[in-house]
Amino acid sequence: MTKVYARRRLSILAAFTGLIAMVGIFNGPTASAALPTPVSAATARTYLASLTTATEDRTGYDRDLFNHWITISGTCNTRETVLKRDGSNVVTDSACASTSGSWYSPYDGATWTAASDLDIDHLVPLAEAWDSGADNWTSTQRQNFANDLTRPQLIAVTDNVNQSKSDQDPAEWMPSVTSYRCTYVRAWVQVKYYYNLTVDSAERSALTSYLSGC
């Protein structure tokens, strides 16, 4: 093989490799959930240390006690607002329902093009909040928690993944995408800290372990 031919072959190979990389970019996730950026791991560890440890108590819980999906602006409720925030190229109709767009679910790495495939996850579940102190809140406080767009509490994710998570805490359930777990626990601790909610012993242990790796 001549040197000229070898150089030409390497040049063609480099160009082909670059083309593959570009294809990878365009075929990758077309949207990424825009969860408000949670506090740093160091801050989350400080917050966690200040949270009270207590046994959970679900006595009297009813999801309807948390008035969720309230009107945020115009005809848009909380669910529709999060779908617009977390999606890419989202188109809505006059009722604010998403008619097209693309959504990337960071819990499982799936991308969806139909809003019906997405649930809006309460990162700290409503039942978990009730168990941890929300049973003593006013109706207004519970409504604010259930529709909180400021803290990292609401995120669009694959519907059956959200249903699988249900009301479990990080000692019982974590996103299957391991690279997202640090974000998840930082957000979890921030929300619990802001709302002065307690943690149980297993939950604290799990959070401590995950945060140590962040």
Z-matrix of the N, CA and C atoms (Angstrom, degrees):
N
C 1 1.473
C 2 1.531 1 108.91
N 3 1.350 2 117.59 1 126.01
C 4 1.454 3 120.69 2 -179.73
C 5 1.524 4 110.32 3 -73.13
N 6 1.365 5 114.95 4 159.70
C 7 1.455 6 119.52 5 179.80
C 8 1.525 7 111.03 6 -64.61
N 9 1.362 8 116.21 7 -37.68
C 10 1.464 9 120.04 8 179.92
C 11 1.518 10 110.50 9 -63.11
N 12 1.363 11 115.76 10 -44.67
C 13 1.469 12 119.97 11 179.34
C 14 1.528 13 110.66 12 -64.24
N 15 1.321 14 116.23 13 -39.96
C 16 1.468 15 120.31 14 -179.29
C 17 1.522 16 110.68 15 -62.92
N 18 1.368 17 115.55 16 -44.06
C 19 1.469 18 118.86 17 179.66
C 20 1.523 19 110.92 18 -63.59
N 21 1.349 20 115.51 19 -41.11
C 22 1.465 21 120.25 20 179.99
C 23 1.526 22 110.37 21 -63.74
N 24 1.317 23 116.97 22 -39.52
C 25 1.468 24 120.87 23 -179.39
C 26 1.524 25 110.74 24 -66.33
N 27 1.339 26 115.42 25 -40.87
C 28 1.462 27 119.24 26 178.90
C 29 1.525 28 110.64 27 -65.52
N 30 1.335 29 116.14 28 -37.66
C 31 1.462 30 120.17 29 179.13
C 32 1.523 31 111.21 30 -64.14
N 33 1.347 32 115.67 31 -42.98
C 34 1.465 33 120.14 32 178.50
C 35 1.525 34 110.79 33 -64.45
N 36 1.340 35 116.00 34 -40.96
C 37 1.470 36 120.99 35 -179.91
C 38 1.521 37 110.70 36 -63.37
N 39 1.337 38 116.10 37 -41.36
C 40 1.466 39 119.63 38 179.96
C 41 1.521 40 110.63 39 -64.30
N 42 1.340 41 115.39 40 -41.77
C 43 1.470 42 119.09 41 179.02
C 44 1.517 43 111.25 42 -63.98
N 45 1.342 44 116.34 43 -40.87
C 46 1.463 45 120.90 44 179.84
C 47 1.525 46 110.58 45 -64.91
N 48 1.337 47 116.47 46 -40.63
C 49 1.469 48 121.26 47 178.80
C 50 1.529 49 110.02 48 -62.60
N 51 1.357 50 115.24 49 -41.52
C 52 1.461 51 118.83 50 178.54
C 53 1.507 52 111.80 51 -63.58
N 54 1.356 53 116.25 52 -37.97
C 55 1.465 54 120.17 53 178.49
C 56 1.517 55 110.90 54 -63.61
N 57 1.343 56 116.67 55 -42.60
C 58 1.465 57 120.58 56 177.98
C 59 1.524 58 110.56 57 -60.11
N 60 1.334 59 115.90 58 -41.91
C 61 1.474 60 119.85 59 -179.99
C 62 1.519 61 110.72 60 -61.95
N 63 1.353 62 115.93 61 -41.39
C 64 1.457 63 119.25 62 179.24
C 65 1.517 64 111.58 63 -65.02
N 66 1.352 65 116.44 64 -40.26
C 67 1.468 66 120.64 65 177.27
C 68 1.517 67 109.56 66 -61.21
N 69 1.330 68 116.43 67 -40.13
C 70 1.461 69 120.86 68 179.40
C 71 1.515 70 111.71 69 -61.02
N 72 1.356 71 115.30 70 -38.54
C 73 1.457 72 119.07 71 179.18
C 74 1.515 73 110.74 72 -63.05
N 75 1.339 74 115.77 73 -46.26
C 76 1.465 75 118.95 74 -175.93
C 77 1.520 76 112.76 75 -74.62
N 78 1.342 77 117.43 76 -23.02
C 79 1.460 78 120.20 77 179.25
C 80 1.516 79 112.51 78 -93.10
N 81 1.344 80 118.02 79 -1.91
C 82 1.452 81 121.72 80 -179.61
C 83 1.511 82 110.63 81 -76.74
N 84 1.349 83 117.63 82 -173.69
C 85 1.452 84 121.24 83 179.47
C 86 1.521 85 110.83 84 -55.68
N 87 1.321 86 116.70 85 131.64
C 88 1.460 87 120.71 86 -177.28
C 89 1.521 88 111.95 87 -92.97
N 90 1.313 89 117.63 88 -1.26
C 91 1.459 90 120.71 89 177.13
C 92 1.517 91 108.44 90 -154.60
N 93 1.308 92 116.11 91 155.09
C 94 1.463 93 119.68 92 175.98
C 95 1.514 94 108.41 93 -137.39
N 96 1.321 95 115.63 94 134.54
C 97 1.459 96 120.47 95 -175.75
C 98 1.521 97 110.89 96 -58.04
N 99 1.315 98 115.75 97 136.50
C 100 1.462 99 121.35 98 -174.31
C 101 1.520 100 111.27 99 -101.83
N 102 1.319 101 116.40 100 49.15
C 103 1.466 102 120.51 101 175.27
C 104 1.527 103 108.91 102 -56.91
N 105 1.342 104 119.00 103 131.85
C 106 1.462 105 119.14 104 176.12
C 107 1.530 106 109.99 105 -51.01
N 108 1.321 107 116.32 106 132.91
C 109 1.467 108 120.51 107 -175.03
C 110 1.520 109 110.91 108 -58.38
N 111 1.332 110 117.29 109 122.71
C 112 1.467 111 119.29 110 -179.72
C 113 1.524 112 111.44 111 -74.87
N 114 1.310 113 115.59 112 170.13
C 115 1.465 114 121.41 113 178.51
C 116 1.521 115 109.87 114 -62.93
N 117 1.317 116 116.50 115 163.83
C 118 1.456 117 121.56 116 179.39
C 119 1.526 118 110.57 117 -66.80
N 120 1.326 119 115.76 118 164.60
C 121 1.466 120 120.22 119 178.44
C 122 1.524 121 110.72 120 -61.97
N 123 1.329 122 116.50 121 -38.69
C 124 1.469 123 119.91 122 -179.88
C 125 1.522 124 110.93 123 -63.52
N 126 1.329 125 115.77 124 -43.23
C 127 1.466 126 119.56 125 178.05
C 128 1.519 127 110.56 126 -66.99
N 129 1.326 128 116.65 127 -40.41
C 130 1.469 129 120.26 128 178.60
C 131 1.523 130 110.82 129 -61.01
N 132 1.320 131 116.83 130 -39.43
C 133 1.479 132 119.00 131 178.41
C 134 1.527 133 110.57 132 -64.30
N 135 1.329 134 116.23 133 -38.87
C 136 1.468 135 120.11 134 177.38
C 137 1.521 136 110.62 135 -65.24
N 138 1.321 137 116.30 136 -44.27
C 139 1.465 138 120.52 137 178.20
C 140 1.526 139 110.93 138 -60.65
N 141 1.330 140 115.74 139 -45.57
C 142 1.463 141 120.20 140 -177.79
C 143 1.521 142 111.25 141 -59.70
N 144 1.312 143 116.31 142 -40.46
C 145 1.467 144 120.56 143 -179.15
C 146 1.525 145 111.89 144 -61.91
N 147 1.333 146 116.59 145 -25.62
C 148 1.462 147 120.06 146 -177.79
C 149 1.526 148 113.51 147 -90.76
N 150 1.333 149 117.35 148 -10.36
C 151 1.464 150 119.93 149 -178.48
C 152 1.525 151 111.04 150 -75.16
N 153 1.312 152 115.51 151 142.21
C 154 1.462 153 121.77 152 178.57
C 155 1.521 154 110.60 153 -76.42
N 156 1.305 155 116.41 154 136.19
C 157 1.466 156 121.38 155 174.57
C 158 1.524 157 108.99 156 -90.37
N 159 1.326 158 116.18 157 127.42
C 160 1.460 159 120.44 158 -178.42
C 161 1.520 160 109.89 159 -152.37
N 162 1.314 161 116.04 160 152.91
C 163 1.460 162 121.57 161 176.32
C 164 1.523 163 109.24 162 -73.15
N 165 1.318 164 116.50 163 138.28
C 166 1.464 165 120.36 164 -178.67
C 167 1.530 166 110.80 165 -74.18
N 168 1.329 167 114.53 166 147.13
C 169 1.467 168 120.68 167 179.26
C 170 1.525 169 108.90 168 -138.48
N 171 1.333 170 116.94 169 113.24
C 172 1.460 171 121.23 170 -176.88
C 173 1.530 172 112.61 171 -97.14
N 174 1.283 173 118.33 172 9.61
C 175 1.453 174 120.98 173 -178.99
C 176 1.529 175 111.45 174 -54.27
N 177 1.336 176 115.94 175 124.90
C 178 1.459 177 120.82 176 175.36
C 179 1.518 178 115.52 177 85.12
N 180 1.344 179 117.81 178 3.59
C 181 1.469 180 119.19 179 -177.58
C 182 1.521 181 112.25 180 -66.87
N 183 1.329 182 115.08 181 137.79
C 184 1.462 183 123.28 182 173.71
C 185 1.525 184 106.08 183 -148.86
N 186 1.331 185 117.10 184 124.22
C 187 1.465 186 121.00 185 -178.58
C 188 1.524 187 112.06 186 -55.59
N 189 1.324 188 116.46 187 -31.59
C 190 1.461 189 120.31 188 -178.81
C 191 1.528 190 112.80 189 -66.67
N 192 1.333 191 117.23 190 -12.93
C 193 1.459 192 120.78 191 177.19
C 194 1.528 193 111.07 192 -72.67
N 195 1.361 194 116.39 193 -13.85
C 196 1.466 195 122.16 194 176.58
C 197 1.531 196 107.22 195 -108.25
N 198 1.314 197 116.95 196 98.60
C 199 1.462 198 120.74 197 -178.49
C 200 1.526 199 109.07 198 -69.79
N 201 1.328 200 116.57 199 102.33
C 202 1.451 201 119.60 200 -174.91
C 203 1.527 202 112.07 201 -113.69
N 204 1.327 203 113.79 202 162.77
C 205 1.459 204 124.30 203 -176.08
C 206 1.535 205 110.87 204 61.35
N 207 1.312 206 113.53 205 53.10
C 208 1.464 207 120.45 206 176.12
C 209 1.538 208 109.16 207 -80.61
N 210 1.321 209 116.24 208 166.14
C 211 1.465 210 120.62 209 177.22
C 212 1.526 211 109.45 210 -69.44
N 213 1.345 212 114.99 211 129.21
C 214 1.462 213 120.43 212 179.50
C 215 1.518 214 111.05 213 -100.91
N 216 1.326 215 116.27 214 -47.23
C 217 1.459 216 121.03 215 179.87
C 218 1.523 217 110.06 216 -157.93
N 219 1.327 218 116.73 217 129.68
C 220 1.458 219 120.25 218 179.99
C 221 1.515 220 111.47 219 58.79
N 222 1.349 221 116.22 220 -120.68
C 223 1.467 222 120.79 221 178.62
C 224 1.527 223 111.75 222 -98.68
N 225 1.326 224 117.08 223 5.93
C 226 1.478 225 120.97 224 -175.06
C 227 1.522 226 112.05 225 -92.45
N 228 1.342 227 115.55 226 124.46
C 229 1.457 228 119.32 227 174.17
C 230 1.532 229 109.65 228 -93.38
N 231 1.312 230 116.77 229 -175.03
C 232 1.456 231 120.74 230 -174.99
C 233 1.515 232 112.36 231 -62.94
N 234 1.339 233 116.92 232 -44.40
C 235 1.461 234 119.64 233 179.51
C 236 1.527 235 110.91 234 -58.95
N 237 1.304 236 116.32 235 -47.72
C 238 1.459 237 120.55 236 -177.49
C 239 1.528 238 111.78 237 -65.57
N 240 1.324 239 115.62 238 -34.51
C 241 1.465 240 120.72 239 178.45
C 242 1.529 241 110.89 240 -65.94
N 243 1.333 242 116.52 241 -41.71
C 244 1.471 243 119.91 242 179.15
C 245 1.530 244 110.58 243 -68.96
N 246 1.320 245 117.38 244 -38.82
C 247 1.461 246 120.21 245 177.60
C 248 1.528 247 111.08 246 -60.13
N 249 1.318 248 116.51 247 -41.41
C 250 1.466 249 120.43 248 178.41
C 251 1.527 250 110.16 249 -67.98
N 252 1.318 251 117.31 250 -40.10
C 253 1.467 252 121.74 251 -179.36
C 254 1.523 253 112.20 252 -66.81
N 255 1.313 254 116.37 253 -42.50
C 256 1.461 255 120.94 254 -171.79
C 257 1.520 256 114.23 255 -88.79
N 258 1.315 257 117.53 256 -11.26
C 259 1.457 258 120.21 257 -177.18
C 260 1.512 259 113.62 258 -96.36
N 261 1.311 260 115.30 259 175.06
C 262 1.454 261 122.86 260 176.56
C 263 1.522 262 108.43 261 -120.72
N 264 1.337 263 116.15 262 133.93
C 265 1.469 264 121.93 263 179.61
C 266 1.533 265 111.53 264 55.15
N 267 1.311 266 116.53 265 42.38
C 268 1.463 267 121.16 266 -178.06
C 269 1.531 268 110.30 267 -77.31
N 270 1.316 269 115.07 268 128.79
C 271 1.465 270 121.78 269 176.31
C 272 1.526 271 107.81 270 -112.38
N 273 1.322 272 116.68 271 133.62
C 274 1.462 273 120.87 272 -179.85
C 275 1.526 274 110.43 273 -121.69
N 276 1.335 275 115.21 274 156.02
C 277 1.461 276 119.80 275 177.19
C 278 1.522 277 110.26 276 -91.74
N 279 1.303 278 117.10 277 -171.21
C 280 1.465 279 121.25 278 -176.13
C 281 1.522 280 112.83 279 -66.00
N 282 1.330 281 115.68 280 -19.85
C 283 1.466 282 119.90 281 178.11
C 284 1.520 283 111.96 282 -93.97
N 285 1.337 284 116.86 283 6.09
C 286 1.468 285 124.89 284 179.67
C 287 1.524 286 113.22 285 74.95
N 288 1.329 287 118.75 286 9.66
C 289 1.459 288 121.74 287 175.98
C 290 1.529 289 108.90 288 -76.12
N 291 1.341 290 116.58 289 136.51
C 292 1.462 291 121.02 290 -179.89
C 293 1.531 292 109.66 291 -73.95
N 294 1.319 293 116.36 292 121.75
C 295 1.463 294 121.11 293 -179.25
C 296 1.522 295 111.99 294 -100.32
N 297 1.309 296 117.02 295 -20.02
C 298 1.464 297 120.80 296 175.51
C 299 1.523 298 109.10 297 -161.35
N 300 1.325 299 114.92 298 165.19
C 301 1.452 300 120.08 299 -179.15
C 302 1.517 301 110.05 300 148.69
N 303 1.320 302 116.43 301 -173.10
C 304 1.455 303 122.26 302 178.82
C 305 1.519 304 108.86 303 -139.10
N 306 1.323 305 116.04 304 135.10
C 307 1.459 306 121.37 305 -178.20
C 308 1.529 307 110.40 306 -130.72
N 309 1.317 308 116.40 307 131.52
C 310 1.459 309 122.32 308 176.14
C 311 1.515 310 108.46 309 -105.31
N 312 1.326 311 116.73 310 124.71
C 313 1.461 312 122.08 311 -179.80
C 314 1.534 313 109.64 312 -94.38
N 315 1.326 314 118.75 313 109.34
C 316 1.460 315 120.87 314 -175.14
C 317 1.528 316 113.85 315 -71.07
N 318 1.328 317 117.88 316 -15.28
C 319 1.459 318 119.91 317 179.15
C 320 1.530 319 111.56 318 -68.66
N 321 1.347 320 116.04 319 -39.55
C 322 1.468 321 120.02 320 -174.64
C 323 1.524 322 113.44 321 -126.63
N 324 1.326 323 117.74 322 -1.23
C 325 1.454 324 121.10 323 176.55
C 326 1.515 325 115.13 324 77.76
N 327 1.324 326 118.30 325 13.36
C 328 1.468 327 121.61 326 -178.92
C 329 1.526 328 110.70 327 -89.08
N 330 1.335 329 115.92 328 148.91
C 331 1.457 330 122.01 329 175.30
C 332 1.522 331 108.96 330 -115.47
N 333 1.332 332 116.34 331 135.09
C 334 1.465 333 122.05 332 -176.21
C 335 1.520 334 110.76 333 -126.06
N 336 1.316 335 115.96 334 151.64
C 337 1.467 336 120.89 335 178.24
C 338 1.524 337 112.15 336 -119.34
N 339 1.313 338 117.41 337 6.80
C 340 1.470 339 122.25 338 176.13
C 341 1.524 340 108.59 339 -125.82
N 342 1.331 341 116.20 340 125.51
C 343 1.464 342 120.51 341 -178.39
C 344 1.522 343 112.16 342 -59.80
N 345 1.330 344 117.20 343 -25.37
C 346 1.461 345 121.17 344 -179.51
C 347 1.528 346 112.36 345 -66.63
N 348 1.333 347 117.06 346 -15.78
C 349 1.461 348 121.05 347 178.76
C 350 1.527 349 112.50 348 -86.86
N 351 1.330 350 115.98 349 -0.95
C 352 1.461 351 121.39 350 -176.95
C 353 1.526 352 111.93 351 -111.75
N 354 1.319 353 115.52 352 140.34
C 355 1.459 354 122.53 353 165.76
C 356 1.517 355 107.19 354 -109.02
N 357 1.318 356 117.03 355 155.32
C 358 1.454 357 120.99 356 170.51
C 359 1.521 358 106.67 357 -97.61
N 360 1.311 359 115.60 358 110.43
C 361 1.463 360 120.57 359 -177.25
C 362 1.518 361 111.05 360 -82.49
N 363 1.328 362 115.83 361 132.27
C 364 1.459 363 120.50 362 163.98
C 365 1.526 364 104.66 363 -81.32
N 366 1.325 365 117.04 364 106.14
C 367 1.456 366 120.29 365 -173.65
C 368 1.529 367 110.52 366 -53.18
N 369 1.315 368 117.50 367 -49.82
C 370 1.468 369 120.99 368 165.92
C 371 1.519 370 105.45 369 -91.70
N 372 1.331 371 117.81 370 107.59
C 373 1.467 372 121.09 371 -173.74
C 374 1.531 373 113.04 372 -58.10
N 375 1.318 374 115.27 373 154.70
C 376 1.460 375 120.02 374 -179.89
C 377 1.523 376 111.52 375 -60.52
N 378 1.329 377 116.24 376 -42.31
C 379 1.466 378 119.80 377 179.41
C 380 1.526 379 111.01 378 -65.11
N 381 1.323 380 116.01 379 -38.62
C 382 1.467 381 120.57 380 177.40
C 383 1.522 382 111.06 381 -62.90
N 384 1.328 383 115.86 382 -40.36
C 385 1.460 384 119.80 383 177.68
C 386 1.526 385 110.73 384 -63.68
N 387 1.340 386 115.29 385 -42.38
C 388 1.464 387 119.73 386 178.96
C 389 1.529 388 109.66 387 -59.74
N 390 1.321 389 115.91 388 -45.88
C 391 1.469 390 121.24 389 -179.82
C 392 1.526 391 111.99 390 -60.59
N 393 1.336 392 115.53 391 -25.92
C 394 1.468 393 121.10 392 -169.63
C 395 1.520 394 114.17 393 -104.89
N 396 1.327 395 116.89 394 8.45
C 397 1.456 396 118.97 395 176.49
C 398 1.511 397 116.33 396 136.22
N 399 1.350 398 117.52 397 -15.24
C 400 1.464 399 119.70 398 -177.93
C 401 1.524 400 112.63 399 -69.57
N 402 1.323 401 116.91 400 -12.11
C 403 1.467 402 119.77 401 176.18
C 404 1.527 403 111.30 402 -64.31
N 405 1.337 404 115.98 403 -18.44
C 406 1.463 405 120.07 404 179.72
C 407 1.526 406 112.46 405 -98.69
N 408 1.322 407 117.26 406 2.71
C 409 1.452 408 120.54 407 -178.29
C 410 1.524 409 112.19 408 -81.84
N 411 1.327 410 114.59 409 164.46
C 412 1.463 411 120.62 410 170.99
C 413 1.533 412 108.96 411 -80.51
N 414 1.311 413 116.22 412 167.05
C 415 1.465 414 120.77 413 177.65
C 416 1.526 415 111.01 414 -60.50
N 417 1.312 416 116.81 415 -37.09
C 418 1.461 417 121.12 416 179.50
C 419 1.525 418 111.22 417 -65.70
N 420 1.322 419 116.93 418 -41.88
C 421 1.466 420 120.54 419 178.26
C 422 1.523 421 110.91 420 -62.99
N 423 1.325 422 116.93 421 -41.13
C 424 1.466 423 119.85 422 179.42
C 425 1.526 424 110.79 423 -67.55
N 426 1.333 425 116.88 424 -36.99
C 427 1.459 426 119.87 425 177.81
C 428 1.531 427 110.20 426 -65.41
N 429 1.311 428 117.13 427 -42.33
C 430 1.461 429 120.84 428 179.07
C 431 1.527 430 111.20 429 -61.29
N 432 1.311 431 116.50 430 -40.75
C 433 1.461 432 121.38 431 179.28
C 434 1.526 433 110.73 432 -64.84
N 435 1.309 434 116.22 433 -43.89
C 436 1.471 435 121.36 434 -175.41
C 437 1.521 436 113.07 435 -70.87
N 438 1.327 437 117.22 436 -15.21
C 439 1.468 438 121.03 437 -176.83
C 440 1.527 439 111.76 438 -127.15
N 441 1.315 440 116.85 439 26.30
C 442 1.465 441 122.02 440 -173.80
C 443 1.532 442 111.72 441 -74.63
N 444 1.314 443 116.40 442 108.23
C 445 1.459 444 122.17 443 178.29
C 446 1.528 445 112.31 444 -96.60
N 447 1.322 446 117.27 445 -3.92
C 448 1.464 447 121.48 446 -177.35
C 449 1.518 448 111.97 447 -91.54
N 450 1.319 449 117.14 448 -46.40
C 451 1.454 450 120.90 449 175.47
C 452 1.533 451 109.47 450 -80.41
N 453 1.358 452 118.00 451 163.73
C 454 1.476 453 121.20 452 177.96
C 455 1.525 454 111.11 453 -78.22
N 456 1.318 455 116.15 454 67.76
C 457 1.460 456 122.47 455 -171.63
C 458 1.521 457 113.69 456 -115.78
N 459 1.336 458 118.21 457 -24.59
C 460 1.464 459 121.56 458 -177.29
C 461 1.517 460 110.43 459 -121.17
N 462 1.337 461 116.66 460 133.09
C 463 1.457 462 120.56 461 -177.97
C 464 1.524 463 110.31 462 -152.96
N 465 1.332 464 116.40 463 140.87
C 466 1.460 465 121.89 464 178.80
C 467 1.527 466 109.62 465 -81.99
N 468 1.330 467 116.05 466 123.72
C 469 1.468 468 121.25 467 -178.38
C 470 1.525 469 109.78 468 -140.40
N 471 1.318 470 115.87 469 166.58
C 472 1.463 471 121.65 470 177.56
C 473 1.524 472 110.14 471 -53.60
N 474 1.336 473 116.58 472 130.80
C 475 1.467 474 120.34 473 -172.07
C 476 1.522 475 113.78 474 -59.42
N 477 1.349 476 117.83 475 -46.42
C 478 1.468 477 117.58 476 -176.35
C 479 1.525 478 112.20 477 -72.79
N 480 1.334 479 117.10 478 -22.53
C 481 1.467 480 120.08 479 174.63
C 482 1.521 481 109.49 480 -70.15
N 483 1.320 482 115.70 481 -43.02
C 484 1.459 483 119.71 482 177.43
C 485 1.526 484 110.88 483 -62.37
N 486 1.325 485 116.23 484 -40.11
C 487 1.466 486 120.24 485 178.89
C 488 1.521 487 111.46 486 -67.51
N 489 1.339 488 116.34 487 -33.10
C 490 1.465 489 120.33 488 176.51
C 491 1.526 490 110.74 489 -68.60
N 492 1.315 491 115.82 490 -37.75
C 493 1.473 492 120.23 491 177.02
C 494 1.526 493 110.15 492 -63.88
N 495 1.330 494 116.20 493 -45.84
C 496 1.462 495 122.97 494 -179.85
C 497 1.531 496 110.23 495 55.65
N 498 1.334 497 117.14 496 -124.72
C 499 1.467 498 120.21 497 -176.54
C 500 1.528 499 112.02 498 -108.15
N 501 1.328 500 117.10 499 23.21
C 502 1.460 501 120.73 500 -175.31
C 503 1.533 502 112.41 501 -79.31
N 504 1.325 503 114.84 502 148.82
C 505 1.463 504 120.19 503 177.85
C 506 1.539 505 109.45 504 -97.57
N 507 1.337 506 119.58 505 176.91
C 508 1.465 507 121.53 506 -175.21
C 509 1.529 508 115.63 507 -62.54
N 510 1.314 509 118.67 508 -13.62
C 511 1.462 510 120.02 509 174.19
C 512 1.520 511 110.84 510 -77.30
N 513 1.345 512 115.91 511 -17.41
C 514 1.459 513 121.79 512 -174.68
C 515 1.532 514 113.96 513 -114.45
N 516 1.339 515 116.15 514 -25.05
C 517 1.472 516 119.71 515 -176.57
C 518 1.521 517 109.56 516 -152.83
N 519 1.352 518 114.59 517 139.70
C 520 1.457 519 120.95 518 173.64
C 521 1.524 520 109.21 519 -142.09
N 522 1.336 521 118.40 520 154.98
C 523 1.469 522 120.76 521 177.28
C 524 1.525 523 110.73 522 -56.22
N 525 1.327 524 116.71 523 142.71
C 526 1.465 525 120.21 524 179.35
C 527 1.528 526 111.60 525 -71.02
N 528 1.331 527 117.16 526 -23.95
C 529 1.468 528 120.51 527 175.25
C 530 1.526 529 107.55 528 -78.51
N 531 1.321 530 115.84 529 102.98
C 532 1.476 531 120.07 530 -172.57
C 533 1.527 532 112.77 531 -62.71
N 534 1.331 533 117.39 532 -29.93
C 535 1.461 534 120.05 533 -178.60
C 536 1.533 535 112.23 534 -68.86
N 537 1.337 536 116.82 535 -13.97
C 538 1.462 537 120.17 536 -179.75
C 539 1.531 538 112.37 537 -95.12
N 540 1.304 539 116.89 538 -8.44
C 541 1.466 540 119.62 539 -173.13
C 542 1.517 541 113.54 540 -65.19
N 543 1.316 542 117.27 541 -33.94
C 544 1.465 543 120.04 542 178.37
C 545 1.519 544 110.09 543 -64.63
N 546 1.320 545 116.70 544 -45.03
C 547 1.465 546 120.99 545 176.51
C 548 1.521 547 110.46 546 -59.36
N 549 1.321 548 115.64 547 -42.78
C 550 1.461 549 121.68 548 -176.88
C 551 1.526 550 111.73 549 -61.71
N 552 1.328 551 117.84 550 -48.43
C 553 1.469 552 119.99 551 -177.14
C 554 1.519 553 111.59 552 -72.49
N 555 1.331 554 117.08 553 -33.49
C 556 1.464 555 119.15 554 175.24
C 557 1.521 556 110.12 555 -62.18
N 558 1.333 557 116.02 556 -43.03
C 559 1.463 558 120.27 557 178.43
C 560 1.527 559 110.75 558 -65.22
N 561 1.320 560 116.62 559 -43.64
C 562 1.468 561 121.79 560 -179.24
C 563 1.528 562 110.77 561 -56.88
N 564 1.320 563 116.07 562 -49.05
C 565 1.467 564 120.43 563 -178.49
C 566 1.527 565 110.76 564 -65.83
N 567 1.332 566 117.12 565 -40.40
C 568 1.457 567 119.94 566 179.69
C 569 1.522 568 111.40 567 -60.60
N 570 1.313 569 116.92 568 -44.14
C 571 1.460 570 120.99 569 -179.71
C 572 1.526 571 110.55 570 -65.58
N 573 1.313 572 116.39 571 -45.21
C 574 1.470 573 119.11 572 -179.97
C 575 1.535 574 110.86 573 -63.12
N 576 1.307 575 116.17 574 -39.17
C 577 1.463 576 120.51 575 -179.80
C 578 1.525 577 110.61 576 -66.82
N 579 1.317 578 116.68 577 -46.55
C 580 1.462 579 120.33 578 -177.77
C 581 1.527 580 110.98 579 -60.03
N 582 1.319 581 116.55 580 -40.43
C 583 1.462 582 120.72 581 -176.90
C 584 1.535 583 113.03 582 -93.26
N 585 1.318 584 116.56 583 7.73
C 586 1.469 585 121.92 584 177.02
C 587 1.525 586 111.87 585 54.54
N 588 1.336 587 115.36 586 46.07
C 589 1.458 588 121.18 587 178.51
C 590 1.519 589 109.85 588 -94.36
N 591 1.315 590 116.14 589 155.41
C 592 1.459 591 121.16 590 -179.59
C 593 1.533 592 110.66 591 -88.36
N 594 1.317 593 115.68 592 170.30
C 595 1.465 594 122.14 593 172.45
C 596 1.527 595 107.62 594 -128.16
N 597 1.342 596 116.72 595 148.43
C 598 1.455 597 118.03 596 174.13
C 599 1.532 598 108.53 597 -88.39
N 600 1.315 599 117.19 598 171.22
C 601 1.465 600 120.29 599 -172.50
C 602 1.522 601 113.21 600 -64.17
N 603 1.336 602 117.37 601 -41.13
C 604 1.467 603 120.24 602 179.42
C 605 1.517 604 110.71 603 -66.96
N 606 1.308 605 116.29 604 -39.34
C 607 1.464 606 121.87 605 177.93
C 608 1.524 607 110.62 606 -62.38
N 609 1.333 608 116.41 607 -45.65
C 610 1.464 609 120.21 608 178.83
C 611 1.523 610 111.18 609 -60.78
N 612 1.313 611 116.14 610 -43.32
C 613 1.465 612 120.50 611 -179.60
C 614 1.527 613 111.16 612 -61.22
N 615 1.348 614 116.09 613 -44.17
C 616 1.466 615 120.53 614 -179.85
C 617 1.517 616 110.83 615 -65.33
N 618 1.308 617 117.34 616 -45.00
C 619 1.458 618 121.04 617 179.91
C 620 1.525 619 111.43 618 -62.19
N 621 1.313 620 115.96 619 -41.81
C 622 1.471 621 120.75 620 178.53
C 623 1.517 622 110.53 621 -60.67
N 624 1.326 623 115.72 622 -44.06
C 625 1.464 624 120.76 623 -179.05
C 626 1.525 625 111.72 624 -64.34
N 627 1.335 626 117.08 625 -46.71
C 628 1.464 627 120.19 626 -179.24
C 629 1.529 628 111.59 627 -66.46
N 630 1.320 629 116.82 628 -40.77
C 631 1.461 630 120.08 629 -178.90
C 632 1.517 631 111.58 630 -67.53
N 633 1.310 632 118.26 631 -27.79
C 634 1.462 633 120.59 632 -179.83
C 635 1.516 634 111.33 633 -66.46
N 636 1.344 635 116.08 634 -21.80
C 637 1.455 636 120.32 635 179.89
C 638 1.516 637 113.37 636 -96.54
N 639 1.330 638 117.44 637 1.26
C 640 1.473 639 120.41 638 -178.05
C 641 1.523 640 111.76 639 -83.50
